[in-house]
C-alpha cells in the first residue's frame, strides 16, 4: 500500500510539471510516516522585466502533503507559490482546481488559463480535476465545458488567497475562432495549430510567425476578448485581422 501511494505521488508530481527531481525527498518524507510534511523547490522562468530587459522570474513552490485515514496513504493538499519573493498564493489540489507548476506561475503573473469546469443551472461552477472529467451524471442539469480563469488581485477569499475571475463560454471569447482572424502561419499546419492552442490555453506567452515572415509573441486575453501581439522586444503590435471572406464563398 505504501509503495502504491508513493508511486502515485511521483506520477502526480511529474504530471503537474515538477518532474522527477523531488522523488528522493518524497521517498524520505513518506518513510518518516508523519501526519503531514512539506517539500520546497524553486524554478526560474524567462520573463520580460519592468525595465524592458529580458531576465528571470524566480518562483518558489512549497508542496504540502498529508496522510489520509488509510495507513501510509499520502496526498498533495496544496502548493504555496511565491513569485519573485513578492506575490504569493496557495493553490488547493484534489478539489477540482488542479493547476500545473507552470500554470500557477502564469496565474501569478496575471495570465489566464483554460480549464474544464462543471456548469450547472445556478452557475455555481467549479474547475475540474482531470480525473473528474466525464463523471457528470446524466439528467443532473450540469454539463462540462471549458472556462478561462485568472487571479483577481483585488479580492481575496476566506483563506487569504486571491479569488478567481471566471470567463464562461457566453463571455464571447473563443480562442481558436479569435486566432483564425489573424495571418498566423502556424494555423496552416494542424499539429502546429494544436500546439499553439494548447500553449496559449495554459497561459503561456507563445512565439509564432506572421504570414509575412515576421516573428511575434502571442498571448490570449480572454477578459478583453482579444489576442495580444508583441514584437521580439516585447513592444505591443497592432496586427490587422485578415480580410473577411465574402458570404457564400
C-alpha positions in Angstrom: 0.0 0.0 0.0 2.8 2.4 0.9 4.7 1.7 -2.3 1.4 2.2 -4.3 0.8 5.6 -2.6 4.4 6.7 -3.2 4.3 5.8 -6.9 1.0 7.6 -7.4 2.5 10.7 -5.8 5.6 10.5 -8.1 3.4 10.3 -11.2 1.2 13.1 -10.0 4.1 15.4 -9.4 5.5 14.6 -12.8 2.1 15.3 -14.4 2.0 18.7 -12.6 5.3 19.7 -14.1 7.6 19.1 -11.1 9.5 16.3 -13.0 11.3 13.6 -11.0 13.7 15.9 -9.1 11.6 15.7 -5.9 11.4 11.8 -5.8 14.3 11.3 -3.4 12.9 13.9 -1.0 9.4 12.5 -1.3 10.6 9.0 -0.5 12.5 10.2 2.5 9.4 12.1 3.9 7.0 9.3 3.3 9.3 6.8 5.1 9.1 9.0 8.2 5.4 8.4 8.3 4.5 11.7 9.8 0.9 13.1 9.7 2.0 15.8 7.2 5.1 17.1 5.6 6.4 19.8 3.2 8.8 19.8 0.3 10.2 23.0 -1.2 11.5 23.6 -4.7 12.4 26.7 -6.9 12.3 27.4 -10.6 13.4 30.2 -12.9 11.3 31.3 -15.9 12.5 33.7 -18.7 10.5 36.9 -18.5 10.4 40.5 -19.6 11.3 42.7 -16.7 9.7 46.1 -15.8 12.7 47.9 -17.3 12.1 46.1 -20.7 15.1 43.8 -20.4 14.9 40.0 -20.5 15.5 38.4 -17.2 14.4 35.7 -14.9 11.3 35.3 -12.7 12.0 33.3 -9.6 9.2 31.0 -8.3 9.3 29.2 -5.0 6.9 26.2 -4.5 6.1 24.8 -1.1 4.3 21.5 -1.6 2.1 20.4 1.4 1.2 16.7 1.9 -1.0 15.0 4.4 -1.7 11.4 5.4 -5.3 10.1 5.0 -7.1 7.7 7.2 -5.6 4.8 5.3 -2.2 3.9 6.7 0.7 5.4 4.7 -1.6 6.8 2.0 -0.5 10.4 1.4 -1.9 13.1 -0.9 -0.9 16.5 -2.2 -3.2 19.0 -0.4 -1.9 22.4 -1.6 1.1 24.2 -3.1 2.1 27.7 -1.9 3.6 29.6 -4.8 5.7 32.8 -4.4 6.7 34.9 -7.4 9.9 37.0 -7.0 9.5 37.0 -3.2 6.5 39.3 -3.6 3.3 37.8 -4.9 2.1 34.7 -3.2 -0.9 32.4 -3.5 -1.8 28.9 -2.2 -3.5 26.6 -4.7 -5.5 23.7 -3.4 -5.2 20.2 -5.0 -7.6 17.3 -5.3 -10.6 19.6 -5.0 -11.2 20.4 -8.6 -8.8 23.2 -9.4 -5.5 21.4 -10.0 -3.1 23.6 -11.9 0.4 22.7 -13.1 3.6 24.4 -11.8 3.8 26.5 -14.9 0.1 27.4 -14.9 0.4 28.5 -11.3 3.3 30.8 -12.3 1.3 32.1 -15.2 -1.7 32.9 -13.0 0.6 34.8 -10.5 2.0 36.9 -13.3 -1.6 37.8 -14.4 -2.3 35.5 -17.3 -5.4 33.5 -17.9 -5.6 29.7 -18.2 -8.3 27.4 -19.8 -9.8 24.7 -17.7 -12.6 22.1 -17.8 -15.4 23.0 -15.4 -18.8 21.8 -14.3 -21.5 24.3 -15.3 -24.9 24.0 -13.7 -28.2 25.8 -13.6 -27.2 28.1 -10.7 -23.8 28.8 -12.4 -22.2 27.6 -9.1 -19.3 26.4 -11.2 -16.0 24.9 -10.2 -12.9 23.9 -12.1 -12.5 20.1 -12.6 -9.6 17.9 -11.7 -8.6 15.9 -14.7 -9.8 12.6 -13.1 -13.3 14.0 -12.8 -13.9 14.7 -16.5 -16.7 12.5 -17.7 -18.2 11.9 -14.3 -21.2 14.3 -14.6 -24.4 12.4 -14.0 -27.0 12.4 -16.9 -30.1 14.5 -16.0 -28.3 16.4 -13.2 -28.7 19.7 -15.0 -24.9 20.0 -15.2 -22.6 19.9 -18.1 -18.8 20.0 -18.6 -17.4 22.9 -20.6 -14.2 24.9 -20.6 -13.8 28.3 -18.9 -11.0 30.8 -18.6 -9.8 31.7 -15.2 -7.3 34.3 -13.8 -6.5 35.6 -10.4 -8.3 38.6 -9.1 -5.5 40.5 -7.3 -8.1 42.9 -5.8 -10.1 40.3 -4.0 -9.2 37.5 -1.5 -11.2 34.6 -0.2 -11.6 33.5 3.4 -8.2 31.7 3.3 -6.4 34.8 2.3 -5.8 33.6 -1.3 -6.7 35.5 -4.4 -10.2 34.9 -5.8 -10.7 33.8 -9.4 -12.1 35.8 -12.2 -14.1 33.3 -14.5 -15.0 33.8 -18.1 -17.6 31.4 -19.3 -18.4 30.3 -22.9 -21.1 33.0 -23.1 -18.5 35.6 -22.3 -17.8 35.6 -26.0 -14.1 34.6 -26.3 -13.3 31.5 -28.3 -9.5 31.1 -28.7 -9.4 29.2 -32.0 -12.0 31.5 -33.6 -10.2 34.6 -32.5 -6.8 33.3 -33.7 -8.3 32.4 -37.1 -8.9 36.1 -37.7 -5.2 36.8 -38.0 -2.5 35.9 -40.5 -0.6 33.4 -38.4 1.5 30.7 -40.2 1.2 28.1 -37.5 -2.6 27.9 -38.2 -1.9 26.4 -41.6 -0.5 23.2 -40.1 -2.8 21.1 -37.9 -0.1 19.9 -35.4 1.4 23.4 -35.1 -2.0 24.9 -34.6 -2.9 22.4 -31.8 0.4 23.2 -30.1 -0.3 26.9 -30.3 -3.8 26.5 -28.9 -2.6 24.2 -26.1 0.2 26.6 -25.1 -2.0 29.7 -25.1 -4.6 27.8 -23.1 -2.0 27.1 -20.4 -1.4 30.9 -20.1 1.9 30.9 -21.9 3.4 33.7 -24.0 3.9 31.8 -27.2 6.2 32.6 -30.2 4.6 32.5 -33.6 5.2 33.7 -37.1 3.0 36.0 -39.2 2.4 35.2 -42.9 4.8 37.9 -43.9 7.6 36.2 -42.0 7.6 38.4 -39.0 8.3 36.6 -35.7 6.0 37.6 -32.9 4.9 36.7 -29.4 1.3 36.0 -28.7 -0.8 36.0 -25.5 -4.5 35.2 -25.1 -6.5 37.9 -23.2 -10.0 36.4 -22.7 -11.0 39.2 -20.3 -10.6 41.7 -23.1 -11.7 39.2 -25.7 -8.6 39.6 -27.8 -5.2 38.2 -28.9 -2.3 40.4 -27.9 0.7 40.5 -30.2 4.3 41.6 -29.3 7.5 42.0 -31.3 10.7 40.4 -30.3 11.5 43.3 -27.9 8.0 42.8 -26.3 6.6 46.0 -27.7 2.9 45.7 -28.4 2.0 45.2 -32.0 -1.2 46.1 -33.9 -1.8 43.2 -36.2 -4.7 43.6 -38.5 -7.1 40.7 -39.0 -7.1 39.0 -42.4 -9.8 40.2 -44.8 -13.2 38.7 -44.1 -14.2 36.2 -46.7 -17.3 37.0 -48.9 -20.6 35.5 -47.8 -21.3 32.3 -49.7 -17.7 31.5 -50.6 
